[in-house]
Amino acid sequence: MDEDLLQATTLKPKRKGALRPLRFLRDEKSGGVLFLFSNPAETISADDKEWVFETRMGPMEVKTKFTAKDMRYLGKLAI
């Protein structure tokens, strides 16, 4: 199941190839999942304005779009 979740999850800047998470952490108490991606500084920049996160957990599919502006921390792009 864990490998399936990693394979079903992507983070993709518009018009570029998708990134896959290296691993994920599951909060047993809340059931929340945190996906950890490698540092894509060589391939992704703040110029990639629109992003799409997708995952599938069993019958549930999650897809959301967001902007690079939403991913800034202390003025820098942070994924």
PDB file of N, CA, C and O in Angstrom:
ATOM      1  N   MET A   1       0.821  -1.203   0.000  1.00  0.00           N
ATOM      2  CA  MET A   1       0.000   0.000   0.000  1.00  0.00           C
ATOM      3  C   MET A   1       0.861   1.262   0.000  1.00  0.00           C
ATOM      4  O   MET A   1       0.536   2.222  -0.699  1.00  0.00           O
ATOM      5  N   ASP A   2       1.951   1.282   0.767  1.00  0.00           N
ATOM      6  CA  ASP A   2       2.794   2.472   0.831  1.00  0.00           C
ATOM      7  C   ASP A   2       3.399   2.800  -0.525  1.00  0.00           C
ATOM      8  O   ASP A   2       3.413   3.963  -0.929  1.00  0.00           O
ATOM      9  N   GLU A   3       3.888   1.816  -1.219  1.00  0.00           N
ATOM     10  CA  GLU A   3       4.481   2.047  -2.539  1.00  0.00           C
ATOM     11  C   GLU A   3       3.419   2.529  -3.521  1.00  0.00           C
ATOM     12  O   GLU A   3       3.698   3.378  -4.367  1.00  0.00           O
ATOM     13  N   ASP A   4       2.213   1.999  -3.416  1.00  0.00           N
ATOM     14  CA  ASP A   4       1.120   2.443  -4.285  1.00  0.00           C
ATOM     15  C   ASP A   4       0.810   3.924  -4.066  1.00  0.00           C
ATOM     16  O   ASP A   4       0.558   4.658  -5.021  1.00  0.00           O
ATOM     17  N   LEU A   5       0.830   4.354  -2.813  1.00  0.00           N
ATOM     18  CA  LEU A   5       0.546   5.750  -2.498  1.00  0.00           C
ATOM     19  C   LEU A   5       1.633   6.659  -3.078  1.00  0.00           C
ATOM     20  O   LEU A   5       1.327   7.721  -3.619  1.00  0.00           O
ATOM     21  N   LEU A   6       2.875   6.254  -2.970  1.00  0.00           N
ATOM     22  CA  LEU A   6       3.964   7.045  -3.550  1.00  0.00           C
ATOM     23  C   LEU A   6       3.838   7.131  -5.067  1.00  0.00           C
ATOM     24  O   LEU A   6       4.077   8.189  -5.649  1.00  0.00           O
ATOM     25  N   GLN A   7       3.471   6.042  -5.701  1.00  0.00           N
ATOM     26  CA  GLN A   7       3.323   6.025  -7.164  1.00  0.00           C
ATOM     27  C   GLN A   7       2.110   6.820  -7.632  1.00  0.00           C
ATOM     28  O   GLN A   7       2.093   7.318  -8.758  1.00  0.00           O
ATOM     29  N   ALA A   8       1.104   6.944  -6.786  1.00  0.00           N
ATOM     30  CA  ALA A   8      -0.129   7.635  -7.162  1.00  0.00           C
ATOM     31  C   ALA A   8      -0.079   9.130  -6.864  1.00  0.00           C
ATOM     32  O   ALA A   8      -1.059   9.836  -7.101  1.00  0.00           O
ATOM     33  N   THR A   9       1.037   9.620  -6.353  1.00  0.00           N
ATOM     34  CA  THR A   9       1.144  11.015  -5.922  1.00  0.00           C
ATOM     35  C   THR A   9       2.127  11.778  -6.801  1.00  0.00           C
ATOM     36  O   THR A   9       3.230  11.304  -7.075  1.00  0.00           O
ATOM     37  N   THR A  10       1.712  12.968  -7.240  1.00  0.00           N
ATOM     38  CA  THR A  10       2.594  13.825  -8.033  1.00  0.00           C
ATOM     39  C   THR A  10       2.431  15.279  -7.636  1.00  0.00           C
ATOM     40  O   THR A  10       1.378  15.698  -7.154  1.00  0.00           O
ATOM     41  N   LEU A  11       3.483  16.028  -7.845  1.00  0.00           N
ATOM     42  CA  LEU A  11       3.485  17.477  -7.719  1.00  0.00           C
ATOM     43  C   LEU A  11       4.044  17.972  -9.042  1.00  0.00           C
ATOM     44  O   LEU A  11       5.176  17.656  -9.411  1.00  0.00           O
ATOM     45  N   LYS A  12       3.235  18.753  -9.752  1.00  0.00           N
ATOM     46  CA  LYS A  12       3.616  19.094 -11.119  1.00  0.00           C
ATOM     47  C   LYS A  12       3.461  20.579 -11.387  1.00  0.00           C
ATOM     48  O   LYS A  12       2.372  21.134 -11.247  1.00  0.00           O
ATOM     49  N   PRO A  13       4.572  21.229 -11.778  1.00  0.00           N
ATOM     50  CA  PRO A  13       4.435  22.605 -12.252  1.00  0.00           C
ATOM     51  C   PRO A  13       3.832  22.580 -13.654  1.00  0.00           C
ATOM     52  O   PRO A  13       4.056  21.644 -14.421  1.00  0.00           O
ATOM     53  N   LYS A  14       3.082  23.599 -13.972  1.00  0.00           N
ATOM     54  CA  LYS A  14       2.448  23.656 -15.284  1.00  0.00           C
ATOM     55  C   LYS A  14       3.501  23.572 -16.381  1.00  0.00           C
ATOM     56  O   LYS A  14       4.525  24.253 -16.324  1.00  0.00           O
ATOM     57  N   ARG A  15       3.245  22.745 -17.364  1.00  0.00           N
ATOM     58  CA  ARG A  15       4.096  22.564 -18.544  1.00  0.00           C
ATOM     59  C   ARG A  15       5.452  21.920 -18.255  1.00  0.00           C
ATOM     60  O   ARG A  15       6.375  22.077 -19.053  1.00  0.00           O
ATOM     61  N   LYS A  16       5.600  21.212 -17.159  1.00  0.00           N
ATOM     62  CA  LYS A  16       6.851  20.499 -16.862  1.00  0.00           C
ATOM     63  C   LYS A  16       6.507  19.111 -16.338  1.00  0.00           C
ATOM     64  O   LYS A  16       5.353  18.810 -16.035  1.00  0.00           O
ATOM     65  N   GLY A  17       7.522  18.283 -16.239  1.00  0.00           N
ATOM     66  CA  GLY A  17       7.325  16.933 -15.738  1.00  0.00           C
ATOM     67  C   GLY A  17       6.970  16.901 -14.266  1.00  0.00           C
ATOM     68  O   GLY A  17       7.302  17.813 -13.509  1.00  0.00           O
ATOM     69  N   ALA A  18       6.296  15.846 -13.877  1.00  0.00           N
ATOM     70  CA  ALA A  18       5.833  15.695 -12.501  1.00  0.00           C
ATOM     71  C   ALA A  18       6.937  15.189 -11.587  1.00  0.00           C
ATOM     72  O   ALA A  18       7.794  14.406 -11.998  1.00  0.00           O
ATOM     73  N   LEU A  19       6.905  15.644 -10.347  1.00  0.00           N
ATOM     74  CA  LEU A  19       7.789  15.146  -9.300  1.00  0.00           C
ATOM     75  C   LEU A  19       7.031  14.097  -8.498  1.00  0.00           C
ATOM     76  O   LEU A  19       5.821  14.211  -8.302  1.00  0.00           O
ATOM     77  N   ARG A  20       7.732  13.095  -8.044  1.00  0.00           N
ATOM     78  CA  ARG A  20       7.138  12.080  -7.175  1.00  0.00           C
ATOM     79  C   ARG A  20       7.739  12.235  -5.784  1.00  0.00           C
ATOM     80  O   ARG A  20       8.909  12.596  -5.656  1.00  0.00           O
ATOM     81  N   PRO A  21       6.962  11.969  -4.750  1.00  0.00           N
ATOM     82  CA  PRO A  21       7.508  12.087  -3.397  1.00  0.00           C
ATOM     83  C   PRO A  21       8.534  10.987  -3.124  1.00  0.00           C
ATOM     84  O   PRO A  21       8.441   9.880  -3.655  1.00  0.00           O
ATOM     85  N   LEU A  22       9.510  11.319  -2.287  1.00  0.00           N
ATOM     86  CA  LEU A  22      10.502  10.330  -1.862  1.00  0.00           C
ATOM     87  C   LEU A  22       9.911   9.399  -0.813  1.00  0.00           C
ATOM     88  O   LEU A  22      10.184   8.199  -0.789  1.00  0.00           O
ATOM     89  N   ARG A  23       9.095   9.987   0.050  1.00  0.00           N
ATOM     90  CA  ARG A  23       8.431   9.209   1.105  1.00  0.00           C
ATOM     91  C   ARG A  23       7.287  10.040   1.662  1.00  0.00           C
ATOM     92  O   ARG A  23       7.063  11.178   1.250  1.00  0.00           O
ATOM     93  N   PHE A  24       6.582   9.458   2.592  1.00  0.00           N
ATOM     94  CA  PHE A  24       5.515  10.200   3.247  1.00  0.00           C
ATOM     95  C   PHE A  24       5.472   9.816   4.715  1.00  0.00           C
ATOM     96  O   PHE A  24       5.961   8.762   5.120  1.00  0.00           O
ATOM     97  N   LEU A  25       4.878  10.697   5.496  1.00  0.00           N
ATOM     98  CA  LEU A  25       4.692  10.469   6.923  1.00  0.00           C
ATOM     99  C   LEU A  25       3.200  10.489   7.197  1.00  0.00           C
ATOM    100  O   LEU A  25       2.471  11.330   6.671  1.00  0.00           O
ATOM    101  N   ARG A  26       2.758   9.563   8.016  1.00  0.00           N
ATOM    102  CA  ARG A  26       1.339   9.485   8.356  1.00  0.00           C
ATOM    103  C   ARG A  26       1.174   9.785   9.838  1.00  0.00           C
ATOM    104  O   ARG A  26       1.849   9.185  10.674  1.00  0.00           O
ATOM    105  N   ASP A  27       0.290  10.699  10.163  1.00  0.00           N
ATOM    106  CA  ASP A  27      -0.018  11.015  11.555  1.00  0.00           C
ATOM    107  C   ASP A  27      -1.101  10.048  12.015  1.00  0.00           C
ATOM    108  O   ASP A  27      -2.260  10.166  11.618  1.00  0.00           O
ATOM    109  N   GLU A  28      -0.721   9.108  12.841  1.00  0.00           N
ATOM    110  CA  GLU A  28      -1.657   8.069  13.289  1.00  0.00           C
ATOM    111  C   GLU A  28      -2.850   8.659  14.043  1.00  0.00           C
ATOM    112  O   GLU A  28      -3.957   8.125  13.975  1.00  0.00           O
ATOM    113  N   LYS A  29      -2.626   9.741  14.746  1.00  0.00           N
ATOM    114  CA  LYS A  29      -3.686  10.347  15.546  1.00  0.00           C
ATOM    115  C   LYS A  29      -4.755  11.014  14.674  1.00  0.00           C
ATOM    116  O   LYS A  29      -5.952  10.805  14.871  1.00  0.00           O
ATOM    117  N   SER A  30      -4.300  11.825  13.700  1.00  0.00           N
ATOM    118  CA  SER A  30      -5.255  12.569  12.874  1.00  0.00           C
ATOM    119  C   SER A  30      -5.586  11.865  11.560  1.00  0.00           C
ATOM    120  O   SER A  30      -6.616  12.138  10.944  1.00  0.00           O
ATOM    121  N   GLY A  31      -4.706  10.957  11.135  1.00  0.00           N
ATOM    122  CA  GLY A  31      -4.891  10.308   9.841  1.00  0.00           C
ATOM    123  C   GLY A  31      -4.331  11.115   8.687  1.00  0.00           C
ATOM    124  O   GLY A  31      -4.420  10.697   7.533  1.00  0.00           O
ATOM    125  N   GLY A  32      -3.744  12.290   8.994  1.00  0.00           N
ATOM    126  CA  GLY A  32      -3.167  13.141   7.961  1.00  0.00           C
ATOM    127  C   GLY A  32      -1.909  12.533   7.363  1.00  0.00           C
ATOM    128  O   GLY A  32      -1.233  11.719   7.994  1.00  0.00           O
ATOM    129  N   VAL A  33      -1.605  12.942   6.132  1.00  0.00           N
ATOM    130  CA  VAL A  33      -0.432  12.435   5.427  1.00  0.00           C
ATOM    131  C   VAL A  33       0.394  13.631   4.942  1.00  0.00           C
ATOM    132  O   VAL A  33      -0.148  14.584   4.382  1.00  0.00           O
ATOM    133  N   LEU A  34       1.710  13.568   5.166  1.00  0.00           N
ATOM    134  CA  LEU A  34       2.638  14.594   4.728  1.00  0.00           C
ATOM    135  C   LEU A  34       3.563  13.970   3.700  1.00  0.00           C
ATOM    136  O   LEU A  34       4.272  13.011   4.002  1.00  0.00           O
ATOM    137  N   PHE A  35       3.561  14.508   2.488  1.00  0.00           N
ATOM    138  CA  PHE A  35       4.409  13.983   1.421  1.00  0.00           C
ATOM    139  C   PHE A  35       5.706  14.776   1.383  1.00  0.00           C
ATOM    140  O   PHE A  35       5.690  16.004   1.460  1.00  0.00           O
ATOM    141  N   LEU A  36       6.825  14.080   1.267  1.00  0.00           N
ATOM    142  CA  LEU A  36       8.142  14.708   1.247  1.00  0.00           C
ATOM    143  C   LEU A  36       8.760  14.528  -0.142  1.00  0.00           C
ATOM    144  O   LEU A  36       8.969  13.408  -0.606  1.00  0.00           O
ATOM    145  N   PHE A  37       9.041  15.647  -0.783  1.00  0.00           N
ATOM    146  CA  PHE A  37       9.638  15.649  -2.116  1.00  0.00           C
ATOM    147  C   PHE A  37      11.096  16.062  -1.997  1.00  0.00           C
ATOM    148  O   PHE A  37      11.476  16.747  -1.047  1.00  0.00           O
ATOM    149  N   SER A  38      11.920  15.645  -2.967  1.00  0.00           N
ATOM    150  CA  SER A  38      13.317  16.077  -2.976  1.00  0.00           C
ATOM    151  C   SER A  38      13.365  17.564  -3.276  1.00  0.00           C
ATOM    152  O   SER A  38      12.368  18.149  -3.699  1.00  0.00           O
ATOM    153  N   ASN A  39      14.507  18.168  -3.061  1.00  0.00           N
ATOM    154  CA  ASN A  39      14.668  19.581  -3.362  1.00  0.00           C
ATOM    155  C   ASN A  39      14.810  19.736  -4.874  1.00  0.00           C
ATOM    156  O   ASN A  39      15.845  19.381  -5.437  1.00  0.00           O
ATOM    157  N   PRO A  40      13.795  20.253  -5.524  1.00  0.00           N
ATOM    158  CA  PRO A  40      13.821  20.341  -6.991  1.00  0.00           C
ATOM    159  C   PRO A  40      14.391  21.654  -7.514  1.00  0.00           C
ATOM    160  O   PRO A  40      13.998  22.105  -8.590  1.00  0.00           O
ATOM    161  N   ALA A  41      15.303  22.273  -6.781  1.00  0.00           N
ATOM    162  CA  ALA A  41      15.786  23.608  -7.138  1.00  0.00           C
ATOM    163  C   ALA A  41      16.346  23.671  -8.554  1.00  0.00           C
ATOM    164  O   ALA A  41      16.277  24.720  -9.194  1.00  0.00           O
ATOM    165  N   GLU A  42      16.894  22.577  -9.052  1.00  0.00           N
ATOM    166  CA  GLU A  42      17.473  22.602 -10.390  1.00  0.00           C
ATOM    167  C   GLU A  42      16.407  22.617 -11.485  1.00  0.00           C
ATOM    168  O   GLU A  42      16.662  23.111 -12.583  1.00  0.00           O
ATOM    169  N   THR A  43      15.240  22.093 -11.207  1.00  0.00           N
ATOM    170  CA  THR A  43      14.230  21.957 -12.261  1.00  0.00           C
ATOM    171  C   THR A  43      13.009  22.849 -12.066  1.00  0.00           C
ATOM    172  O   THR A  43      12.231  23.040 -13.000  1.00  0.00           O
ATOM    173  N   ILE A  44      12.831  23.389 -10.877  1.00  0.00           N
ATOM    174  CA  ILE A  44      11.624  24.154 -10.587  1.00  0.00           C
ATOM    175  C   ILE A  44      12.009  25.510 -10.006  1.00  0.00           C
ATOM    176  O   ILE A  44      12.919  25.612  -9.183  1.00  0.00           O
ATOM    177  N   SER A  45      11.308  26.537 -10.442  1.00  0.00           N
ATOM    178  CA  SER A  45      11.599  27.874  -9.940  1.00  0.00           C
ATOM    179  C   SER A  45      10.295  28.613  -9.643  1.00  0.00           C
ATOM    180  O   SER A  45       9.200  28.123  -9.917  1.00  0.00           O
ATOM    181  N   ALA A  46      10.450  29.794  -9.082  1.00  0.00           N
ATOM    182  CA  ALA A  46       9.281  30.626  -8.787  1.00  0.00           C
ATOM    183  C   ALA A  46       8.579  31.063 -10.065  1.00  0.00           C
ATOM    184  O   ALA A  46       7.434  31.512 -10.018  1.00  0.00           O
ATOM    185  N   ASP A  47       9.253  30.938 -11.209  1.00  0.00           N
ATOM    186  CA  ASP A  47       8.628  31.262 -12.490  1.00  0.00           C
ATOM    187  C   ASP A  47       7.545  30.263 -12.858  1.00  0.00           C
ATOM    188  O   ASP A  47       6.685  30.552 -13.691  1.00  0.00           O
ATOM    189  N   ASP A  48       7.582  29.086 -12.239  1.00  0.00           N
ATOM    190  CA  ASP A  48       6.524  28.093 -12.439  1.00  0.00           C
ATOM    191  C   ASP A  48       5.338  28.540 -11.595  1.00  0.00           C
ATOM    192  O   ASP A  48       5.216  28.181 -10.423  1.00  0.00           O
ATOM    193  N   LYS A  49       4.488  29.311 -12.200  1.00  0.00           N
ATOM    194  CA  LYS A  49       3.434  29.993 -11.442  1.00  0.00           C
ATOM    195  C   LYS A  49       2.316  29.077 -10.944  1.00  0.00           C
ATOM    196  O   LYS A  49       1.808  29.271  -9.840  1.00  0.00           O
ATOM    197  N   GLU A  50       1.931  28.095 -11.737  1.00  0.00           N
ATOM    198  CA  GLU A  50       0.812  27.231 -11.345  1.00  0.00           C
ATOM    199  C   GLU A  50       1.290  25.802 -11.108  1.00  0.00           C
ATOM    200  O   GLU A  50       2.098  25.273 -11.872  1.00  0.00           O
ATOM    201  N   TRP A  51       0.797  25.197 -10.067  1.00  0.00           N
ATOM    202  CA  TRP A  51       1.180  23.838  -9.666  1.00  0.00           C
ATOM    203  C   TRP A  51      -0.064  22.990  -9.458  1.00  0.00           C
ATOM    204  O   TRP A  51      -1.135  23.502  -9.133  1.00  0.00           O
ATOM    205  N   VAL A  52       0.091  21.690  -9.650  1.00  0.00           N
ATOM    206  CA  VAL A  52      -1.010  20.758  -9.398  1.00  0.00           C
ATOM    207  C   VAL A  52      -0.471  19.623  -8.522  1.00  0.00           C
ATOM    208  O   VAL A  52       0.546  19.004  -8.837  1.00  0.00           O
ATOM    209  N   PHE A  53      -1.168  19.368  -7.428  1.00  0.00           N
ATOM    210  CA  PHE A  53      -0.862  18.224  -6.565  1.00  0.00           C
ATOM    211  C   PHE A  53      -1.969  17.208  -6.765  1.00  0.00           C
ATOM    212  O   PHE A  53      -3.151  17.549  -6.705  1.00  0.00           O
ATOM    213  N   GLU A  54      -1.587  15.949  -7.007  1.00  0.00           N
ATOM    214  CA  GLU A  54      -2.571  14.879  -7.186  1.00  0.00           C
ATOM    215  C   GLU A  54      -2.145  13.654  -6.397  1.00  0.00           C
ATOM    216  O   GLU A  54      -0.960  13.334  -6.313  1.00  0.00           O
ATOM    217  N   THR A  55      -3.126  12.975  -5.821  1.00  0.00           N
ATOM    218  CA  THR A  55      -2.872  11.693  -5.182  1.00  0.00           C
ATOM    219  C   THR A  55      -4.152  10.865  -5.201  1.00  0.00           C
ATOM    220  O   THR A  55      -5.251  11.377  -5.417  1.00  0.00           O
ATOM    221  N   ARG A  56      -3.976   9.602  -4.974  1.00  0.00           N
ATOM    222  CA  ARG A  56      -5.113   8.667  -4.920  1.00  0.00           C
ATOM    223  C   ARG A  56      -4.877   7.722  -3.754  1.00  0.00           C
ATOM    224  O   ARG A  56      -3.817   7.107  -3.644  1.00  0.00           O
ATOM    225  N   MET A  57      -5.872   7.613  -2.887  1.00  0.00           N
ATOM    226  CA  MET A  57      -5.829   6.709  -1.743  1.00  0.00           C
ATOM    227  C   MET A  57      -7.057   5.822  -1.813  1.00  0.00           C
ATOM    228  O   MET A  57      -8.151   6.218  -1.410  1.00  0.00           O
ATOM    229  N   GLY A  58      -6.863   4.622  -2.328  1.00  0.00           N
ATOM    230  CA  GLY A  58      -8.015   3.741  -2.529  1.00  0.00           C
ATOM    231  C   GLY A  58      -8.965   4.382  -3.518  1.00  0.00           C
ATOM    232  O   GLY A  58      -8.544   4.805  -4.595  1.00  0.00           O
ATOM    233  N   PRO A  59     -10.247   4.463  -3.170  1.00  0.00           N
ATOM    234  CA  PRO A  59     -11.222   5.048  -4.093  1.00  0.00           C
ATOM    235  C   PRO A  59     -11.233   6.584  -4.086  1.00  0.00           C
ATOM    236  O   PRO A  59     -11.896   7.200  -4.920  1.00  0.00           O
ATOM    237  N   MET A  60     -10.500   7.206  -3.143  1.00  0.00           N
ATOM    238  CA  MET A  60     -10.503   8.657  -3.020  1.00  0.00           C
ATOM    239  C   MET A  60      -9.392   9.273  -3.865  1.00  0.00           C
ATOM    240  O   MET A  60      -8.233   8.869  -3.779  1.00  0.00           O
ATOM    241  N   GLU A  61      -9.764  10.260  -4.684  1.00  0.00           N
ATOM    242  CA  GLU A  61      -8.791  11.004  -5.474  1.00  0.00           C
ATOM    243  C   GLU A  61      -8.767  12.449  -4.997  1.00  0.00           C
ATOM    244  O   GLU A  61      -9.810  13.053  -4.744  1.00  0.00           O
ATOM    245  N   VAL A  62      -7.561  12.993  -4.879  1.00  0.00           N
ATOM    246  CA  VAL A  62      -7.385  14.378  -4.450  1.00  0.00           C
ATOM    247  C   VAL A  62      -6.581  15.102  -5.518  1.00  0.00           C
ATOM    248  O   VAL A  62      -5.534  14.623  -5.952  1.00  0.00           O
ATOM    249  N   LYS A  63      -7.076  16.255  -5.937  1.00  0.00           N
ATOM    250  CA  LYS A  63      -6.369  17.077  -6.920  1.00  0.00           C
ATOM    251  C   LYS A  63      -6.607  18.529  -6.546  1.00  0.00           C
ATOM    252  O   LYS A  63      -7.745  18.954  -6.346  1.00  0.00           O
ATOM    253  N   THR A  64      -5.527  19.280  -6.454  1.00  0.00           N
ATOM    254  CA  THR A  64      -5.665  20.695  -6.134  1.00  0.00           C
ATOM    255  C   THR A  64      -4.623  21.505  -6.888  1.00  0.00           C
ATOM    256  O   THR A  64      -3.507  21.044  -7.125  1.00  0.00           O
ATOM    257  N   LYS A  65      -5.002  22.709  -7.258  1.00  0.00           N
ATOM    258  CA  LYS A  65      -4.091  23.632  -7.928  1.00  0.00           C
ATOM    259  C   LYS A  65      -3.734  24.744  -6.956  1.00  0.00           C
ATOM    260  O   LYS A  65      -4.546  25.142  -6.120  1.00  0.00           O
ATOM    261  N   PHE A  66      -2.513  25.238  -7.074  1.00  0.00           N
ATOM    262  CA  PHE A  66      -2.099  26.376  -6.276  1.00  0.00           C
ATOM    263  C   PHE A  66      -0.982  27.107  -6.997  1.00  0.00           C
ATOM    264  O   PHE A  66      -0.461  26.618  -8.000  1.00  0.00           O
ATOM    265  N   THR A  67      -0.611  28.279  -6.488  1.00  0.00           N
ATOM    266  CA  THR A  67       0.400  29.104  -7.148  1.00  0.00           C
ATOM    267  C   THR A  67       1.710  29.089  -6.377  1.00  0.00           C
ATOM    268  O   THR A  67       1.745  28.734  -5.199  1.00  0.00           O
ATOM    269  N   ALA A  68       2.784  29.477  -7.049  1.00  0.00           N
ATOM    270  CA  ALA A  68       4.093  29.561  -6.401  1.00  0.00           C
ATOM    271  C   ALA A  68       4.048  30.564  -5.253  1.00  0.00           C
ATOM    272  O   ALA A  68       4.760  30.402  -4.262  1.00  0.00           O
ATOM    273  N   LYS A  69       3.225  31.586  -5.377  1.00  0.00           N
ATOM    274  CA  LYS A  69       3.080  32.573  -4.308  1.00  0.00           C
ATOM    275  C   LYS A  69       2.617  31.895  -3.015  1.00  0.00           C
ATOM    276  O   LYS A  69       3.008  32.312  -1.925  1.00  0.00           O
ATOM    277  N   ASP A  70       1.791  30.861  -3.130  1.00  0.00           N
ATOM    278  CA  ASP A  70       1.295  30.129  -1.962  1.00  0.00           C
ATOM    279  C   ASP A  70       2.386  29.284  -1.305  1.00  0.00           C
ATOM    280  O   ASP A  70       2.223  28.834  -0.171  1.00  0.00           O
ATOM    281  N   MET A  71       3.498  29.066  -2.012  1.00  0.00           N
ATOM    282  CA  MET A  71       4.542  28.172  -1.517  1.00  0.00           C
ATOM    283  C   MET A  71       5.793  28.931  -1.079  1.00  0.00           C
ATOM    284  O   MET A  71       6.888  28.369  -1.088  1.00  0.00           O
ATOM    285  N   ARG A  72       5.647  30.167  -0.706  1.00  0.00           N
ATOM    286  CA  ARG A  72       6.798  30.955  -0.253  1.00  0.00           C
ATOM    287  C   ARG A  72       6.895  30.917   1.266  1.00  0.00           C
ATOM    288  O   ARG A  72       5.900  30.989   1.986  1.00  0.00           O
ATOM    289  N   TYR A  73       8.150  30.799   1.723  1.00  0.00           N
ATOM    290  CA  TYR A  73       8.436  30.853   3.145  1.00  0.00           C
ATOM    291  C   TYR A  73       9.655  31.746   3.311  1.00  0.00           C
ATOM    292  O   TYR A  73      10.702  31.481   2.721  1.00  0.00           O
ATOM    293  N   LEU A  74       9.528  32.802   4.108  1.00  0.00           N
ATOM    294  CA  LEU A  74      10.585  33.788   4.277  1.00  0.00           C
ATOM    295  C   LEU A  74      11.058  34.353   2.945  1.00  0.00           C
ATOM    296  O   LEU A  74      12.248  34.599   2.749  1.00  0.00           O
ATOM    297  N   GLY A  75      10.119  34.554   2.036  1.00  0.00           N
ATOM    298  CA  GLY A  75      10.416  35.174   0.750  1.00  0.00           C
ATOM    299  C   GLY A  75      11.001  34.277  -0.305  1.00  0.00           C
ATOM    300  O   GLY A  75      11.291  34.738  -1.409  1.00  0.00           O
ATOM    301  N   LYS A  76      11.186  32.998   0.000  1.00  0.00           N
ATOM    302  CA  LYS A  76      11.772  32.060  -0.962  1.00  0.00           C
ATOM    303  C   LYS A  76      10.796  30.937  -1.264  1.00  0.00           C
ATOM    304  O   LYS A  76       9.959  30.576  -0.436  1.00  0.00           O
ATOM    305  N   LEU A  77      10.920  30.392  -2.471  1.00  0.00           N
ATOM    306  CA  LEU A  77      10.106  29.250  -2.857  1.00  0.00           C
ATOM    307  C   LEU A  77      10.466  28.075  -1.964  1.00  0.00           C
ATOM    308  O   LEU A  77      11.635  27.706  -1.855  1.00  0.00           O
ATOM    309  N   ALA A  78       9.462  27.487  -1.325  1.00  0.00           N
ATOM    310  CA  ALA A  78       9.698  26.362  -0.412  1.00  0.00           C
ATOM    311  C   ALA A  78       8.703  25.265  -0.716  1.00  0.00           C
ATOM    312  O   ALA A  78       7.493  25.455  -0.592  1.00  0.00           O
ATOM    313  N   ILE A  79       9.216  24.125  -1.112  1.00  0.00           N
ATOM    314  CA  ILE A  79       8.352  22.997  -1.417  1.00  0.00           C
ATOM    315  C   ILE A  79       8.559  21.947  -0.362  1.00  0.00           C
ATOM    316  O   ILE A  79       7.928  20.890  -0.410  1.00  0.00           O
TER     317      ILE A  79
END
